[in-house]
Amino acid sequence: MQLSASRLAQWLVQGDYYSIALDGNSLVLDSQTTSDVISFDDWDGSIEIHRGVLWGALELTSSNQQYCWTVHGLPWHECKPFAAFLIRSYQDWAQNRVDKLDAMLPEMLQRIALFSNKSGYLRCSEHHELHQFLNDGLKDSELNPELAATFRPRSFEKISPWLGEHQAWVEEHNQQWLTQQSQKWSSWFDSFEKSPLNESQRTAALIDQDYNLVLAGAGTGKTSVLIARAGYLIASQAAVPEDILMLSFGRKAAEEMTDRLKEKVSDRVKVATFHSLVHKLFVMLNTISLMLLRLL
């Protein structure tokens, strides 16, 4: 279905749009020099009707409210019914997608609440999983963020920041958690080693990221950080001694860690060199292989 200006009107509007047509889930706007296609995703679904001296005009706005398209020189008596037809077509298209979005909104909001209300350290993997889930859910609804926010503004007031990862909020939350934990365990860190752990060492012992890398020179207390980390995990009930494995390249370093763990933490924490660990795993795999061969 199409609405176009008369030949006289087309000549008078010069380079402006003079024709609008519905093509599936898109609008096609024609001028004397170009033909532009606007998908329903890029349109906010509203039309303003303007009446001039001789003809009418239809004005459409983009879904992000940053662009406007105006079609000039249209027969005035056909503008209102044609605009109503386009809006109904858009609403039918949108309703199917809004239904999909509504089905996913409860879980989207629940996951945000669980993540943002977590009292502990927020890991990168957890953050990435939330970000991916929200974006995949929005993609499945076939709505862009602007339209979804238009249809469900209250829900997307909470969801929209997390679609862009919300990294600053996560970093602030984690920093507050580290500060609280450092204060809570301050006396423990002061007396754990002969000398109190400094601020960097305490942060390294507390931080609960997926992967942590401690870079420091010789004699700066890296082993103290590892021992303190193990002790903190056990004392805070975040882990039991049997959950912890500590590895070293050299035998002497492994023996030193074993002695210090027994003295300060627990004698049930496993300590090994990389070589001895690989050897044990190799023996274990050989044993399992022999057992399977006997069963066969």
C-alpha positions as CSV (number, residue, x, y, z in Angstrom):
1,M,0.0,0.0,0.0
2,Q,1.4,3.4,-1.0
3,L,0.5,7.1,-0.6
4,S,2.1,9.5,-3.1
5,A,2.0,13.2,-3.9
6,S,0.5,14.4,-7.2
7,R,2.9,15.2,-10.1
8,L,2.6,18.9,-9.4
9,A,3.3,18.3,-5.6
10,Q,6.3,16.1,-6.5
11,W,7.7,18.9,-8.5
12,L,7.1,21.5,-5.8
13,V,8.6,19.6,-2.9
14,Q,11.9,19.3,-4.9
15,G,14.4,17.0,-3.1
16,D,12.0,16.1,-0.2
17,Y,10.2,12.8,0.2
18,Y,6.9,12.7,-1.7
19,S,5.9,9.0,-1.4
20,I,5.6,6.5,1.5
21,A,4.8,2.8,1.1
22,L,4.6,-0.2,3.3
23,D,6.8,-3.1,2.3
24,G,6.6,-6.0,4.7
25,N,8.1,-4.8,8.0
26,S,9.6,-1.7,6.4
27,L,8.6,1.7,5.1
28,V,9.9,2.9,1.7
29,L,10.3,6.7,1.3
30,D,10.8,8.1,-2.2
31,S,12.1,11.4,-3.4
32,Q,13.2,12.5,-6.9
33,T,16.8,11.5,-6.2
34,T,16.6,8.6,-3.7
35,S,14.6,5.8,-2.2
36,D,15.2,5.0,1.5
37,V,14.0,2.0,3.4
38,I,13.2,2.3,7.1
39,S,12.7,-0.9,9.0
40,F,10.2,-1.1,11.8
41,D,13.2,-1.6,14.2
42,D,14.3,2.0,13.3
43,W,10.9,3.6,13.6
44,D,9.2,4.4,16.9
45,G,5.8,3.6,15.5
46,S,4.3,7.1,15.7
47,I,3.2,9.5,13.0
48,E,2.5,13.2,13.2
49,I,0.1,14.6,10.6
50,H,0.6,18.1,9.4
51,R,-1.8,20.0,7.2
52,G,-0.5,22.6,4.8
53,V,-2.3,25.1,2.6
54,L,-2.8,22.6,-0.3
55,W,-1.5,19.2,0.9
56,G,-0.7,17.2,4.0
57,A,2.6,15.8,5.4
58,L,3.5,12.8,7.5
59,E,6.3,13.0,10.0
60,L,8.0,9.9,11.4
61,T,10.6,9.6,14.2
62,S,13.4,7.1,14.7
63,S,13.2,4.7,17.6
64,N,16.2,6.4,19.3
65,Q,14.5,9.8,18.8
66,Q,17.4,11.2,16.9
67,Y,16.1,11.4,13.4
68,C,12.9,12.5,11.6
69,W,11.6,11.7,8.2
70,T,8.9,13.9,6.6
71,V,6.9,13.0,3.5
72,H,5.4,16.2,1.8
73,G,2.7,17.0,-0.7
74,L,0.4,14.1,0.2
75,P,-3.4,14.2,-0.4
76,W,-4.8,15.6,2.9
77,H,-8.0,13.5,3.0
78,E,-5.9,10.3,2.7
79,C,-3.3,11.1,5.3
80,K,-5.2,10.1,8.4
81,P,-6.4,6.7,7.2
82,F,-3.1,5.9,5.7
83,A,-1.3,6.9,8.9
84,A,-3.7,4.7,10.9
85,F,-3.0,1.8,8.6
86,L,0.7,2.1,9.1
87,I,0.5,2.4,12.9
88,R,-1.8,-0.7,13.0
89,S,0.8,-2.6,10.9
90,Y,3.5,-1.5,13.2
91,Q,1.6,-2.5,16.4
92,D,0.9,-6.0,15.0
93,W,4.6,-6.4,14.2
94,A,5.6,-5.1,17.7
95,Q,3.1,-7.1,19.7
96,N,4.6,-10.5,18.7
97,R,8.1,-9.2,19.8
98,V,6.8,-7.7,23.0
99,D,5.2,-11.0,24.0
100,K,8.6,-12.7,23.6
101,L,10.2,-9.9,25.7
102,D,7.6,-10.2,28.4
103,A,8.2,-13.9,28.7
104,M,11.9,-13.3,29.4
105,L,11.7,-10.2,31.5
106,P,11.2,-11.9,34.9
107,E,14.4,-14.0,34.6
108,M,16.3,-11.0,33.2
109,L,15.4,-8.9,36.2
110,Q,15.9,-11.8,38.6
111,R,19.5,-12.4,37.3
112,I,20.3,-8.7,37.6
113,A,19.0,-8.7,41.2
114,L,21.0,-11.8,42.2
115,F,24.2,-10.4,40.7
116,S,23.8,-6.8,42.0
117,N,22.7,-7.9,45.5
118,K,25.6,-10.4,45.9
119,S,27.5,-9.5,49.1
120,G,30.8,-11.0,47.9
121,Y,33.3,-10.1,45.1
122,L,31.8,-10.0,41.6
123,R,33.9,-12.1,39.2
124,C,34.4,-11.3,35.6
125,S,32.9,-14.6,34.5
126,E,29.7,-13.9,36.5
127,H,29.5,-10.4,35.0
128,H,30.2,-11.6,31.5
129,E,27.5,-14.4,31.9
130,L,24.9,-11.8,33.0
131,H,25.8,-9.4,30.1
132,Q,25.6,-12.2,27.6
133,F,22.3,-13.5,28.9
134,L,20.6,-10.1,28.8
135,N,21.8,-9.3,25.3
136,D,20.9,-12.8,24.0
137,G,17.4,-12.4,25.5
138,L,16.9,-9.1,23.9
139,K,18.2,-10.5,20.6
140,D,15.7,-13.4,20.8
141,S,12.8,-10.9,21.3
142,E,13.9,-9.2,17.9
143,L,13.7,-5.8,19.5
144,N,16.5,-3.3,19.7
145,P,17.2,-1.6,23.1
146,E,15.5,1.6,22.2
147,L,12.2,-0.1,21.3
148,A,12.3,-2.5,24.2
149,A,12.8,0.5,26.5
150,T,9.8,2.3,24.9
151,F,7.5,-0.7,25.3
152,R,8.7,-1.6,28.9
153,P,10.2,1.5,30.3
154,R,10.2,0.5,34.0
155,S,11.8,-2.8,33.4
156,F,14.4,-1.4,31.1
157,E,15.3,1.3,33.5
158,K,17.0,-1.5,35.4
159,I,18.1,-3.6,32.4
160,S,19.6,-1.0,30.1
161,P,22.7,-0.2,32.1
162,W,23.7,-3.9,32.2
163,L,23.3,-4.2,28.4
164,G,26.4,-2.0,28.2
165,E,28.2,-4.1,30.9
166,H,27.9,-1.4,33.7
167,Q,31.7,-1.9,34.4
168,A,32.1,1.2,36.6
169,W,29.3,-0.1,39.0
170,V,31.0,-3.5,39.2
171,E,34.4,-2.0,39.9
172,E,32.9,0.3,42.6
173,H,31.1,-2.6,44.3
174,N,34.3,-4.7,44.3
175,Q,36.4,-1.9,45.7
176,Q,33.8,-1.4,48.5
177,W,33.9,-5.1,49.3
178,L,37.7,-5.1,49.4
179,T,37.7,-2.2,51.7
180,Q,35.2,-3.8,54.1
181,Q,37.0,-7.1,54.1
182,S,40.4,-5.4,54.7
183,Q,38.9,-3.6,57.7
184,K,37.2,-6.7,59.0
185,W,40.3,-8.9,58.8
186,S,42.7,-6.1,59.7
187,S,43.9,-7.5,63.0
188,W,44.3,-11.0,61.4
189,F,46.5,-9.6,58.6
190,D,48.5,-7.6,61.2
191,S,49.4,-10.7,63.2
192,F,49.4,-13.5,60.5
193,E,53.1,-13.0,59.7
194,K,56.0,-11.6,61.7
195,S,55.4,-8.3,59.9
196,P,51.9,-7.0,59.1
197,L,50.9,-7.4,55.5
198,N,50.9,-4.2,53.6
199,E,47.9,-2.9,51.6
200,S,48.9,-4.5,48.3
201,Q,49.5,-7.8,50.0
202,R,46.1,-7.7,51.7
203,T,44.3,-6.9,48.4
204,A,46.1,-9.8,46.7
205,A,45.0,-12.1,49.5
206,L,41.4,-10.9,49.4
207,I,40.6,-10.4,45.8
208,D,38.4,-13.2,44.4
209,Q,38.7,-12.9,40.7
210,D,38.6,-15.9,38.3
211,Y,42.3,-15.6,37.7
212,N,44.8,-13.6,39.8
213,L,48.3,-12.7,38.9
214,V,50.7,-11.4,41.5
215,L,53.8,-9.7,40.0
216,A,56.6,-8.8,42.5
217,G,60.3,-9.0,42.8
218,A,62.3,-11.5,44.9
219,G,61.9,-11.1,48.7
220,T,58.8,-8.9,48.5
221,G,56.5,-11.4,50.2
222,K,54.8,-13.4,47.4
223,T,54.9,-16.6,49.5
224,S,53.4,-14.6,52.4
225,V,50.5,-13.6,50.2
226,L,49.9,-17.2,49.1
227,I,49.9,-18.4,52.7
228,A,47.7,-15.5,53.8
229,R,45.3,-16.2,50.9
230,A,45.0,-19.9,51.9
231,G,44.5,-18.9,55.5
232,Y,41.9,-16.3,54.7
233,L,39.9,-18.7,52.5
234,I,39.8,-21.3,55.3
235,A,39.2,-18.8,58.1
236,S,36.4,-17.1,56.2
237,Q,34.9,-20.5,55.4
238,A,35.1,-19.8,51.7
239,A,37.0,-23.1,51.3
240,V,38.2,-26.1,53.3
241,P,41.9,-27.2,53.4
242,E,41.2,-30.1,51.1
243,D,40.0,-27.7,48.3
244,I,43.3,-25.9,48.1
245,L,46.3,-27.0,46.1
246,M,49.5,-25.0,46.1
247,L,52.3,-25.5,43.5
248,S,55.9,-24.5,43.3
249,F,58.6,-25.0,40.7
250,G,61.3,-26.0,43.2
251,R,61.3,-28.6,46.0
252,K,62.7,-26.3,48.6
253,A,60.0,-23.7,48.0
254,A,57.4,-26.4,48.3
255,E,58.9,-27.6,51.6
256,E,58.9,-24.1,52.9
257,M,55.3,-23.6,52.0
258,T,54.4,-26.9,53.6
259,D,56.1,-25.9,56.9
260,R,54.5,-22.5,57.0
261,L,51.1,-23.8,56.1
262,K,51.3,-26.4,58.9
263,E,52.4,-23.7,61.4
264,K,49.9,-20.9,60.4
265,V,47.0,-22.5,58.5
266,S,46.5,-26.3,58.3
267,D,48.4,-29.4,57.6
268,R,45.7,-30.6,55.2
269,V,46.4,-28.1,52.5
270,K,48.0,-30.0,49.5
271,V,51.5,-28.7,48.4
272,A,53.4,-30.1,45.5
273,T,55.9,-29.2,42.8
274,F,54.7,-29.1,39.2
275,H,56.9,-32.1,38.4
276,S,55.5,-34.2,41.3
277,L,51.9,-33.2,40.5
278,V,52.3,-34.3,36.8
279,H,54.0,-37.5,37.9
280,K,51.1,-38.3,40.3
281,L,48.5,-37.6,37.6
282,F,50.4,-39.8,35.1
283,V,50.5,-42.7,37.6
284,M,46.8,-42.2,38.3
285,L,45.9,-42.2,34.6
286,N,48.0,-45.4,34.0
287,T,46.2,-47.1,36.9
288,I,42.8,-46.1,35.5
289,S,43.8,-47.3,32.1
290,L,44.9,-50.7,33.4
291,M,41.6,-51.1,35.3
292,L,39.6,-50.4,32.2
293,L,41.6,-52.9,30.2
294,R,41.0,-55.6,32.8
295,L,37.3,-54.8,32.7
296,L,37.3,-55.1,28.9
